[in-house]
Amino acid sequence: MLVTINRYLMLEQLSDFSANIDFNTLGLLLILVALEAVLSADNAIALAAIAQGIDDPKEQRRALNVGLVLAYVLRIILILTATWVVNFWQFELLGAVYLLWLVFNYFTSSKEENDHHSLGVRSFWQTIPLIAFTDLAFSLDSVTTSIAVAEDTWLILVGGTIGVITLRFLAGLFIKWLKEYTHLEDAGFVTVGLVGVRLLLKTFDSPLVPPQWLMITSIILLFTWGFSKRTTQVE
């Protein structure tokens, strides 16, 4: 699933639905948690691909931990300033350009021995800011939409905290799966590209923004392809 598309669209639908039904705080929090847990795959696969550039598994885990701590700080800042950020379309434009740059850099890089592309990131200290800013780019739209659903800032902060914890868990799984499934990394970066294009079109308020059914269908097909072939490499 694509968090930066599905989660926002579901939250928008929830916003309309909540006008008729009075959700209590616990119920709303459970919904935010469920959405974070189920719909974070696209963000997680991008972070996993960045972290796997480090050869040492221990350093991979360390980079994910430190990078997501920084990502959490940036999320908190974004949540606290969201009512101001939403007035500047330039932030969404920067997020779109950054995600599209990641995709371009990935698909134009040389392939390694395992027939996977490489982002060319090998250093622990290079990986940390990439993880943090990638998560921030994915979060630009979701945070402002979450504010429309939940007026209590503390509730959104709790949701953001759970989201980062979920990302850490999923990214760890995807690092293993990227070695196991031949097409998964390519499928993940195509979905990142879709996120970037959608964010770019939204920036210019374009009527070409794809409908939700088309985006969801495309993402399901991409991840189905991504998990369709196991590598023959013996670990």
MOQUI-V183208 format. One record per residue. N is the residue number from 1. RES is the residue in one small letter. PSI is psi in whole degrees, 0 to 359 (* if undefined). D_FIRST is the distance of its C-alpha to the first C-alpha in Angstrom with 2 decimals. Layout:
# MOQUI-V183208
n->{N N}
res->{RES RES}
psi->{PSI PSI}
d_first->{D_FIRST D_FIRST}
This chain:
# MOQUI-V183208
n->{1 2 3 4 5 6 7 8 9 10 11 12 13 14 15 16 17 18 19 20 21 22 23 24 25 26 27 28 29 30 31 32 33 34 35 36 37 38 39 40 41 42 43 44 45 46 47 48 49 50 51 52 53 54 55 56 57 58 59 60 61 62 63 64 65 66 67 68 69 70 71 72 73 74 75 76 77 78 79 80 81 82 83 84 85 86 87 88 89 90 91 92 93 94 95 96 97 98 99 100 101 102 103 104 105 106 107 108 109 110 111 112 113 114 115 116 117 118 119 120 121 122 123 124 125 126 127 128 129 130 131 132 133 134 135 136 137 138 139 140 141 142 143 144 145 146 147 148 149 150 151 152 153 154 155 156 157 158 159 160 161 162 163 164 165 166 167 168 169 170 171 172 173 174 175 176 177 178 179 180 181 182 183 184 185 186 187 188 189 190 191 192 193 194 195 196 197 198 199 200 201 202 203 204 205 206 207 208 209 210 211 212 213 214 215 216 217 218 219 220 221 222 223 224 225 226 227 228 229 230 231 232 233 234 235}
res->{m l v t i n r y l m l e q l s d f s a n i d f n t l g l l l i l v a l e a v l s a d n a i a l a a i a q g i d d p k e q r r a l n v g l v l a y v l r i i l i l t a t w v v n f w q f e l l g a v y l l w l v f n y f t s s k e e n d h h s l g v r s f w q t i p l i a f t d l a f s l d s v t t s i a v a e d t w l i l v g g t i g v i t l r f l a g l f i k w l k e y t h l e d a g f v t v g l v g v r l l l k t f d s p l v p p q w l m i t s i i l l f t w g f s k r t t q v e}
psi->{158 107 319 352 301 315 317 318 320 322 322 318 321 323 318 319 324 347 334 336 132 97 137 170 316 317 317 320 318 323 315 319 315 318 318 318 323 328 34 13 319 317 316 320 326 317 322 319 323 315 328 352 337 129 323 118 324 320 329 311 319 318 319 316 309 318 321 334 315 320 321 317 317 323 316 315 318 318 316 338 13 321 337 318 323 340 354 105 342 330 316 324 315 319 318 314 320 313 320 328 319 315 315 316 323 309 345 359 162 156 147 185 328 13 24 148 165 139 355 16 114 339 142 317 341 325 320 305 328 317 314 313 333 315 321 318 320 333 347 312 324 322 314 326 322 323 327 333 313 116 337 118 321 327 321 323 319 316 319 321 313 324 318 319 318 318 319 317 312 321 322 320 318 330 320 316 328 330 338 328 124 317 0 318 317 316 320 318 334 319 323 320 320 320 313 316 316 317 322 315 322 327 320 12 45 140 354 0 121 144 157 323 325 318 313 316 317 318 318 316 320 316 330 316 318 324 13 340 123 147 149 359 133 122 *}
d_first->{0.00 3.76 6.27 9.11 8.54 7.02 9.01 11.96 12.20 12.09 14.59 16.66 16.93 17.82 20.42 22.08 22.05 23.56 26.48 27.67 26.86 28.09 25.50 27.22 26.08 24.91 22.82 21.12 20.55 19.01 16.54 15.66 15.41 13.15 10.64 11.03 10.80 7.70 5.47 7.14 5.84 6.55 9.70 10.65 10.77 12.91 15.09 15.54 16.67 19.05 20.45 21.05 23.58 25.91 27.71 28.71 26.08 27.90 27.69 23.95 23.50 26.04 24.43 21.05 23.09 25.26 22.65 20.49 23.74 24.43 20.94 21.63 24.97 23.56 21.05 24.08 26.11 23.51 23.34 27.14 27.63 24.83 27.45 29.22 26.33 25.08 28.47 27.99 25.74 26.65 24.19 21.20 22.96 23.38 19.72 18.84 21.66 20.70 17.14 18.73 21.47 19.22 17.84 21.45 22.84 20.53 21.24 24.91 25.57 27.51 26.15 27.16 28.80 25.61 24.70 21.91 22.13 23.07 22.69 26.25 25.74 27.95 29.44 28.41 29.42 27.56 24.28 24.51 24.59 21.84 19.48 20.77 20.65 17.20 15.89 18.33 17.12 13.52 15.35 17.75 16.22 14.63 18.03 20.05 17.93 18.19 21.91 22.14 20.84 22.75 26.14 26.98 26.28 26.56 23.77 21.41 22.78 22.01 18.39 18.25 20.02 17.69 14.71 16.67 17.60 14.07 13.31 16.52 15.74 12.36 14.01 16.90 15.03 13.43 17.00 18.17 15.52 16.15 19.73 19.07 16.89 18.53 15.89 12.94 14.20 14.89 11.49 10.09 12.90 12.54 9.19 11.31 13.96 12.17 11.67 15.31 16.59 15.19 16.66 19.81 20.25 19.89 22.49 24.96 24.08 23.67 23.56 21.49 18.27 15.99 15.48 12.29 12.50 12.88 10.00 7.51 9.69 9.85 6.33 6.54 9.98 9.50 7.75 10.36 12.90 12.01 12.81 15.63 18.47 19.88 22.28 25.94 26.83 28.57 27.67}
